[in-house]
Amino acid sequence: MLSPSASDARASGAWIAPLVSTIVTLPIALFLFGLVGLSAMACDSCGGEEAQRYSQSVMQGVVGLFLGLVVAGVFLVVSWVLPWRQRNAARRTVFAVLAPCVLGLSYVVFLALVARP
């Protein structure tokens, strides 16, 4: 019988990076979702063309943020489903770290897309 190589050995503690990332990413995503929802009210006193321009820019920003949320979710799922072997430890950590970073980047994209009233 062949013994597994060191890179094929089961990684102890492989669940730590995805768990920490999940604990950090999900509240950030919920906070950003609420913040973006409230930002639509920033132009309640606007009228006519300005309100329409702001509304369209907010919708574009929401699409950008939503895409960022999807990418962050994919990174979280990938960090959890990678085989729990030593050779995947670095990849798992990278995906786990990228998930909350993508949320920050997607919020910056949202801010760049929204035309301020």
MDTraj code that builds the backbone (N, CA, C; nanometers):
import mdtraj as md
import numpy as np

residues = "MET LEU SER PRO SER ALA SER ASP ALA ARG ALA SER GLY ALA TRP ILE ALA PRO LEU VAL SER THR ILE VAL THR LEU PRO ILE ALA LEU PHE LEU PHE GLY LEU VAL GLY LEU SER ALA MET ALA CYS ASP SER CYS GLY GLY GLU GLU ALA GLN ARG TYR SER GLN SER VAL MET GLN GLY VAL VAL GLY LEU PHE LEU GLY LEU VAL VAL ALA GLY VAL PHE LEU VAL VAL SER TRP VAL LEU PRO TRP ARG GLN ARG ASN ALA ALA ARG ARG THR VAL PHE ALA VAL LEU ALA PRO CYS VAL LEU GLY LEU SER TYR VAL VAL PHE LEU ALA LEU VAL ALA ARG PRO".split()
xyz = np.array([
    [0.0836, -0.1174, 0.0000],
    [0.0000, 0.0000, 0.0000],
    [0.0884, 0.1241, 0.0000],
    [0.0537, 0.2214, -0.0816],
    [0.1308, 0.3443, -0.0910],
    [0.0873, 0.4429, 0.0156],
    [0.1838, 0.5074, 0.0742],
    [0.1500, 0.6089, 0.1743],
    [0.1288, 0.7425, 0.1035],
    [0.0346, 0.8221, 0.1514],
    [0.0088, 0.9511, 0.0870],
    [0.1263, 1.0463, 0.1074],
    [0.1498, 1.1273, 0.0084],
    [0.2570, 1.2255, 0.0209],
    [0.2142, 1.3355, 0.1177],
    [0.3080, 1.4198, 0.1531],
    [0.2799, 1.5259, 0.2504],
    [0.1766, 1.6248, 0.1969],
    [0.1759, 1.6491, 0.0653],
    [0.0796, 1.7447, 0.0103],
    [-0.0609, 1.6871, 0.0041],
    [-0.0732, 1.5534, 0.0066],
    [-0.2045, 1.4902, 0.0052],
    [-0.2569, 1.4615, 0.1454],
    [-0.1806, 1.4942, 0.2464],
    [-0.2246, 1.4708, 0.3835],
    [-0.3391, 1.5658, 0.4177],
    [-0.4280, 1.5198, 0.5016],
    [-0.5406, 1.6038, 0.5439],
    [-0.4886, 1.7214, 0.6255],
    [-0.5372, 1.8386, 0.5935],
    [-0.4924, 1.9605, 0.6617],
    [-0.5718, 1.9782, 0.7911],
    [-0.5011, 1.9851, 0.9000],
    [-0.5696, 2.0120, 1.0267],
    [-0.5953, 2.1625, 1.0358],
    [-0.7112, 2.1980, 1.0797],
    [-0.7462, 2.3397, 1.0914],
    [-0.7802, 2.4055, 0.9599],
    [-0.8136, 2.3266, 0.8586],
    [-0.8459, 2.3828, 0.7271],
    [-0.9752, 2.4623, 0.7306],
    [-1.0546, 2.4433, 0.8307],
    [-1.1833, 2.5112, 0.8422],
    [-1.1716, 2.6510, 0.9019],
    [-1.0568, 2.6855, 0.9565],
    [-1.0439, 2.8127, 1.0290],
    [-1.0557, 2.9335, 0.9358],
    [-0.9811, 2.9349, 0.8265],
    [-0.9849, 3.0497, 0.7348],
    [-1.1244, 3.0706, 0.6752],
    [-1.1917, 2.9653, 0.6247],
    [-1.3271, 2.9883, 0.5734],
    [-1.4259, 3.0334, 0.6814],
    [-1.4106, 2.9816, 0.8017],
    [-1.5019, 3.0212, 0.9090],
    [-1.4834, 3.1683, 0.9462],
    [-1.3591, 3.2103, 0.9634],
    [-1.3327, 3.3510, 0.9968],
    [-1.3815, 3.4417, 0.8845],
    [-1.3567, 3.4005, 0.7615],
    [-1.4021, 3.4799, 0.6477],
    [-1.5541, 3.4892, 0.6434],
    [-1.6219, 3.3812, 0.6722],
    [-1.7681, 3.3832, 0.6748],
    [-1.8192, 3.4739, 0.7847],
    [-1.7578, 3.4661, 0.9020],
    [-1.7994, 3.5493, 1.0150],
    [-1.7769, 3.6977, 0.9860],
    [-1.6753, 3.7298, 0.9086],
    [-1.6466, 3.8691, 0.8739],
    [-1.7282, 3.9143, 0.7534],
    [-1.7374, 3.8316, 0.6512],
    [-1.7979, 3.8709, 0.5244],
    [-1.9489, 3.8897, 0.5337],
    [-2.0183, 3.7992, 0.5975],
    [-2.1649, 3.8077, 0.6001],
    [-2.2169, 3.9332, 0.6706],
    [-2.1643, 3.9725, 0.7868],
    [-2.2117, 4.0990, 0.8453],
    [-2.1750, 4.2214, 0.7604],
    [-2.0582, 4.2189, 0.6979],
    [-2.0214, 4.3310, 0.6107],
    [-2.1178, 4.3396, 0.4938],
    [-2.1507, 4.2253, 0.4339],
    [-2.2443, 4.2243, 0.3209],
    [-2.3818, 4.2757, 0.3632],
    [-2.4282, 4.2337, 0.4792],
    [-2.5573, 4.2805, 0.5289],
    [-2.5549, 4.4305, 0.5557],
    [-2.4470, 4.4790, 0.6153],
    [-2.4332, 4.6226, 0.6415],
    [-2.4323, 4.7022, 0.5114],
    [-2.3552, 4.6579, 0.4125],
    [-2.3487, 4.7284, 0.2845],
    [-2.4831, 4.7266, 0.2137],
    [-2.5522, 4.6139, 0.2199],
    [-2.6835, 4.6042, 0.1579],
    [-2.7791, 4.7057, 0.2204],
    [-2.7778, 4.7187, 0.3530],
    [-2.8610, 4.8173, 0.4207],
    [-2.8197, 4.9596, 0.3899],
    [-2.6906, 4.9841, 0.3855],
    [-2.6398, 5.1173, 0.3554],
    [-2.6785, 5.1613, 0.2151],
    [-2.6678, 5.0707, 0.1210],
    [-2.7062, 5.1016, -0.0164],
    [-2.8567, 5.1230, -0.0255],
    [-2.9328, 5.0467, 0.0490],
    [-3.0778, 5.0666, 0.0509],
    [-3.1160, 5.2035, 0.1042],
    [-3.0438, 5.2505, 0.2029],
    [-3.0709, 5.3829, 0.2581],
    [-3.0214, 5.4955, 0.1671],
    [-2.9231, 5.4680, 0.0850],
    [-2.8678, 5.5736, -0.0001],
    [-2.9665, 5.6197, -0.1060],
    [-3.0669, 5.5395, -0.1354],
    [-3.1682, 5.5809, -0.2323],
    [-3.2488, 5.6993, -0.1800],
    [-3.2507, 5.7186, -0.0495],
    [-3.3258, 5.8287, 0.0093],
    [-3.2473, 5.9598, 0.0102],
    [-3.1254, 5.9590, -0.0369],
    [-3.0438, 6.0802, -0.0331],
    [-3.0984, 6.1884, -0.1242],
    [-3.1783, 6.1516, -0.2198],
    [-3.2303, 6.2496, -0.3154],
    [-3.3828, 6.2595, -0.3056],
    [-3.4368, 6.2436, -0.1852],
    [-3.5819, 6.2555, -0.1691],
    [-3.6312, 6.3960, -0.2007],
    [-3.5523, 6.4967, -0.1711],
    [-3.5956, 6.6345, -0.1961],
    [-3.5636, 6.6806, -0.3379],
    [-3.4969, 6.5966, -0.4157],
    [-3.4648, 6.6329, -0.5538],
    [-3.5906, 6.6231, -0.6394],
    [-3.5864, 6.6903, -0.7507],
    [-3.7017, 6.6841, -0.8394],
    [-3.6597, 6.6755, -0.9854],
    [-3.7479, 6.6234, -1.0663],
    [-3.7315, 6.6241, -1.2108],
    [-3.6121, 6.5462, -1.2608],
    [-3.5355, 6.6127, -1.3428],
    [-3.4206, 6.5514, -1.4112],
    [-3.3145, 6.5025, -1.3125],
    [-3.2900, 6.5799, -1.2091],
    [-3.1874, 6.5417, -1.1111],
    [-3.2266, 6.4123, -1.0380],
    [-3.3526, 6.4003, -1.0008],
    [-3.3988, 6.2794, -0.9319],
    [-3.3902, 6.1577, -1.0234],
    [-3.4238, 6.1762, -1.1490],
    [-3.4175, 6.0653, -1.2439],
    [-3.2726, 6.0223, -1.2671],
    [-3.1825, 6.1190, -1.2805],
    [-3.0403, 6.0887, -1.3003],
    [-2.9834, 6.0158, -1.1788],
    [-3.0208, 6.0630, -1.0606],
    [-2.9731, 5.9982, -0.9387],
    [-3.0290, 5.8568, -0.9260],
    [-3.1553, 5.8402, -0.9555],
    [-3.2180, 5.7086, -0.9462],
    [-3.1519, 5.6089, -1.0417],
    [-3.1236, 5.6521, -1.1634],
    [-3.0576, 5.5633, -1.2599],
    [-2.9162, 5.5286, -1.2148],
    [-2.8449, 5.6251, -1.1598],
    [-2.7081, 5.5976, -1.1154],
    [-2.7073, 5.5042, -0.9941],
    [-2.8071, 5.5176, -0.9065],
    [-2.8159, 5.4273, -0.7915],
    [-2.8427, 5.2851, -0.8391],
    [-2.9288, 5.2707, -0.9381],
    [-2.9572, 5.1370, -0.9915],
    [-2.8316, 5.0755, -1.0530],
    [-2.7518, 5.1531, -1.1236],
    [-2.6255, 5.1029, -1.1787],
    [-2.5307, 5.0642, -1.0658],
    [-2.5258, 5.1457, -0.9624],
    [-2.4412, 5.1152, -0.8479],
    [-2.4855, 4.9896, -0.7752],
    [-2.6167, 4.9693, -0.7643],
    [-2.6693, 4.8495, -0.6984],
    [-2.6319, 4.7254, -0.7787],
    [-2.6372, 4.7345, -0.9104],
    [-2.5964, 4.6211, -0.9935],
    [-2.4484, 4.5903, -0.9709],
    [-2.3655, 4.6943, -0.9649],
    [-2.2228, 4.6737, -0.9376],
    [-2.1992, 4.6113, -0.8012],
    [-2.2710, 4.6586, -0.7004],
    [-2.2569, 4.6020, -0.5663],
    [-2.3079, 4.4583, -0.5619],
    [-2.4183, 4.4317, -0.6295],
    [-2.4727, 4.2965, -0.6321],
    [-2.3740, 4.1995, -0.6966],
    [-2.3105, 4.2407, -0.8048],
    [-2.2098, 4.1552, -0.8671],
    [-2.0933, 4.1288, -0.7715],
    [-2.0538, 4.2307, -0.6956],
    [-1.9497, 4.2116, -0.5950],
    [-1.9917, 4.1154, -0.4859],
    [-2.1191, 4.1224, -0.4451],
    [-2.1700, 4.0291, -0.3447],
    [-2.1690, 3.8858, -0.3979],
    [-2.2032, 3.8697, -0.5246],
    [-2.2024, 3.7361, -0.5845],
    [-2.0599, 3.6815, -0.5901],
    [-1.9659, 3.7655, -0.6326],
    [-1.8252, 3.7213, -0.6392],
    [-1.7739, 3.6853, -0.5002],
    [-1.8060, 3.7669, -0.4002],
    [-1.7639, 3.7356, -0.2626],
    [-1.8259, 3.6043, -0.2155],
    [-1.9511, 3.5817, -0.2502],
    [-2.0152, 3.4559, -0.2140],
    [-1.9497, 3.3367, -0.2809],
    [-1.9128, 3.3530, -0.4067],
    [-1.8428, 3.2455, -0.4775],
    [-1.7081, 3.2178, -0.4114],
    [-1.6357, 3.3225, -0.3743],
    [-1.5074, 3.3031, -0.3066],
    [-1.5264, 3.2301, -0.1734],
    [-1.6320, 3.2644, -0.0997],
    [-1.6583, 3.1944, 0.0261],
    [-1.6881, 3.0471, 0.0021],
    [-1.7713, 3.0197, -0.0955],
    [-1.8051, 2.8804, -0.1247],
    [-1.6815, 2.8026, -0.1674],
    [-1.5987, 2.8631, -0.2511],
    [-1.4767, 2.7960, -0.2966],
    [-1.3838, 2.7694, -0.1786],
    [-1.3739, 2.8641, -0.0868],
    [-1.2861, 2.8423, 0.0286],
    [-1.3358, 2.7276, 0.1158],
    [-1.4661, 2.7030, 0.1174],
    [-1.5205, 2.5922, 0.1953],
    [-1.5105, 2.4586, 0.1223],
    [-1.5284, 2.4585, -0.0105],
    [-1.5395, 2.3299, -0.0815],
    [-1.4085, 2.2769, -0.1380],
    [-1.3021, 2.3545, -0.1325],
    [-1.1731, 2.2992, -0.1752],
    [-1.1406, 2.1770, -0.0892],
    [-1.0844, 2.0733, -0.1492],
    [-1.0490, 1.9550, -0.0685],
    [-0.9575, 1.9939, 0.0478],
    [-0.9834, 1.9377, 0.1617],
    [-0.9107, 1.9741, 0.2830],
    [-0.7781, 1.9001, 0.2896],
    [-0.6919, 1.9340, 0.1971],
    [-0.5582, 1.8750, 0.1888],
    [-0.4545, 1.9860, 0.2035],
    [-0.3342, 1.9475, 0.2412],
    [-0.2258, 2.0442, 0.2617],
    [-0.1984, 2.1260, 0.1352],
    [-0.2074, 2.0647, 0.0195],
    [-0.1746, 2.1355, -0.1042],
    [-0.2730, 2.2479, -0.1349],
    [-0.3904, 2.2457, -0.0737],
    [-0.4912, 2.3496, -0.0967],
    [-0.4983, 2.4529, 0.0154],
    [-0.4125, 2.4434, 0.1121],
    [-0.4195, 2.5341, 0.2274],
    [-0.3999, 2.6801, 0.1863],
    [-0.3030, 2.7058, 0.1018],
    [-0.2775, 2.8443, 0.0591],
    [-0.3929, 2.8961, -0.0261],
    [-0.4426, 2.8151, -0.1175],
    [-0.5555, 2.8573, -0.2013],
    [-0.6782, 2.8878, -0.1171],
    [-0.7050, 2.8029, -0.0193],
    [-0.8210, 2.8227, 0.0669],
    [-0.8080, 2.9553, 0.1426],
    [-0.6909, 2.9840, 0.1926],
    [-0.6692, 3.1085, 0.2660],
    [-0.6843, 3.2294, 0.1746],
    [-0.6322, 3.2191, 0.0522],
    [-0.6430, 3.3312, -0.0426],
    [-0.7898, 3.3593, -0.0747],
    [-0.8670, 3.2559, -0.1048],
    [-1.0090, 3.2761, -0.1339],
    [-1.0826, 3.3312, -0.0123],
    [-1.0478, 3.2851, 0.1057],
    [-1.1127, 3.3334, 0.2269],
    [-1.0815, 3.4811, 0.2523],
    [-0.9604, 3.5232, 0.2225],
    [-0.9222, 3.6635, 0.2417],
    [-0.9834, 3.7518, 0.1330],
    [-0.9944, 3.6999, 0.0118],
    [-1.0479, 3.7795, -0.0983],
    [-1.1962, 3.8116, -0.0817],
    [-1.2713, 3.7265, -0.0149],
    [-1.4163, 3.7480, -0.0027],
    [-1.4511, 3.8835, 0.0613],
    [-1.4002, 3.9178, 0.1795],
    [-1.4340, 4.0501, 0.2336],
    [-1.3677, 4.1646, 0.1573],
    [-1.2524, 4.1379, 0.0971],
    [-1.1858, 4.2423, 0.0182],
    [-1.2684, 4.2805, -0.1039],
    [-1.3312, 4.1819, -0.1661],
    [-1.4167, 4.2086, -0.2816],
    [-1.5355, 4.2940, -0.2410],
    [-1.5864, 4.2734, -0.1208],
    [-1.6978, 4.3566, -0.0738],
    [-1.6557, 4.5030, -0.0625],
    [-1.5384, 4.5263, -0.0082],
    [-1.4889, 4.6637, -0.0003],
    [-1.4719, 4.7250, -0.1378],
    [-1.4180, 4.6485, -0.2294],
    [-1.3999, 4.6974, -0.3662],
    [-1.5342, 4.7235, -0.4334],
    [-1.6310, 4.6379, -0.4111],
    [-1.7615, 4.6582, -0.4742],
    [-1.8323, 4.7811, -0.4167],
    [-1.8081, 4.8126, -0.2897],
    [-1.8660, 4.9353, -0.2348],
    [-1.7997, 5.0588, -0.2960],
    [-1.6705, 5.0512, -0.3201],
    [-1.6023, 5.1616, -0.3881],
    [-1.6578, 5.1785, -0.5291],
    [-1.6850, 5.0686, -0.5973],
    [-1.7462, 5.0746, -0.7305],
    [-1.8845, 5.1383, -0.7212],
    [-1.9611, 5.1016, -0.6195],
    [-2.0924, 5.1624, -0.5998],
    [-2.0803, 5.3140, -0.5841],
    [-1.9887, 5.3573, -0.4992],
    [-1.9706, 5.5005, -0.4774],
    [-1.9265, 5.5715, -0.6048],
    [-1.8465, 5.5040, -0.6864],
    [-1.8011, 5.5665, -0.8108],
    [-1.9148, 5.5772, -0.9120],
    [-2.0081, 5.4844, -0.9109],
    [-2.1162, 5.4847, -1.0096],
    [-2.2303, 5.5784, -0.9748],
    [-2.2457, 5.6115, -0.8474],
    [-2.3595, 5.6947, -0.8057],
    [-2.3253, 5.8420, -0.8259],
    [-2.4125, 5.9109, -0.8985],
    [-2.3979, 6.0551, -0.9204],
    [-2.4579, 6.1273, -0.8004],
    [-2.3760, 6.1998, -0.7300],
    [-2.4225, 6.2687, -0.6088],
    [-2.5179, 6.3825, -0.6437],
    [-2.6256, 6.3976, -0.5625],
    [-2.7215, 6.5084, -0.5897],
    [-2.6645, 6.6428, -0.5506],
])
top = md.Topology()
chain = top.add_chain()
for i, resn in enumerate(residues, 1):
    res = top.add_residue(resn, chain, resSeq=i)
    for name in ("N", "CA", "C"):
        top.add_atom(name, md.element.get_by_symbol(name[0]), res)
traj = md.Trajectory(xyz[None], top)
